[in-house]
């Protein structure tokens, strides 16, 4: 959808995006979503399912796996640690 909106081919968008931001669009978006989840875990009391939805995911289990891969902790242990 982003490539279409920018009137670019998918591969051209991916190349230009990676050159500008240092990573492909999908990975960049995942990073943004994980950072938002971290912020919500640090400052709020919403459950993981609500946080998952607010971050643009529909499957809490798959987002939990992504979060754990990126952060190195489960969402629950991240929340318990408090602010970094």
C-alpha positions in Angstrom: 0.0 0.0 0.0 2.9 2.4 0.8 4.5 1.7 -2.6 1.3 2.4 -4.4 0.6 5.6 -2.5 4.1 6.8 -3.3 3.7 5.7 -7.0 6.7 3.4 -6.7 7.3 -0.2 -7.2 7.6 -2.3 -4.1 11.3 -3.0 -4.6 12.1 0.6 -5.3 10.3 1.7 -2.1 12.1 -1.0 -0.1 15.5 0.1 -1.5 14.9 3.8 -0.9 13.4 3.2 2.6 16.4 1.1 3.7 18.7 3.8 2.4 16.9 6.5 4.3 16.1 4.7 7.6 18.7 1.9 7.7 16.2 -1.0 7.5 13.3 -2.3 5.3 9.9 -0.8 5.8 8.4 -3.9 7.4 11.2 -4.0 10.0 11.0 -0.3 10.6 7.2 -0.6 11.2 7.8 -3.5 13.6 10.3 -1.4 15.5 7.9 1.5 15.8 5.2 -0.9 17.1 7.5 -2.6 19.6 8.6 0.8 20.9 5.0 1.9 21.4 4.3 -1.4 23.2 7.2 -0.7 25.5 5.9 2.8 26.2 2.4 1.5 27.0 3.8 -1.2 29.3 5.9 1.3 31.2 3.2 3.9 31.6 -0.1 2.2 31.6 -2.0 -0.7 33.1 -3.7 -2.1 29.9 -3.5 -5.8 29.4 -1.4 -7.3 26.6 -4.4 -7.9 24.3 -5.4 -4.2 24.5 -1.8 -3.1 23.9 -1.6 -5.5 20.9 -4.6 -3.9 19.3 -3.4 -0.3 20.0 -0.1 -1.2 18.3 -1.8 -2.4 15.1 -1.7 -6.2 15.6 -4.6 -8.6 15.9 -2.8 -11.6 17.3 -1.4 -11.1 20.8 0.7 -14.3 20.6 2.6 -13.4 17.4 3.2 -9.8 18.7 4.4 -11.3 22.0 7.0 -13.4 20.0 8.1 -10.3 18.1 8.3 -8.3 21.3 10.4 -10.9 23.0 12.8 -11.3 20.0 13.3 -7.5 19.8 13.4 -6.7 23.6 14.8 -9.9 25.0 12.0 -10.1 27.6 8.4 -11.1 27.7 5.9 -8.2 27.9 5.1 -9.3 31.5 8.7 -9.3 32.7 9.3 -6.0 30.9 6.4 -4.5 32.7 7.6 -5.9 36.1 11.0 -4.4 35.6 9.5 -0.9 35.5 11.1 1.9 33.6 14.5 1.2 32.1 
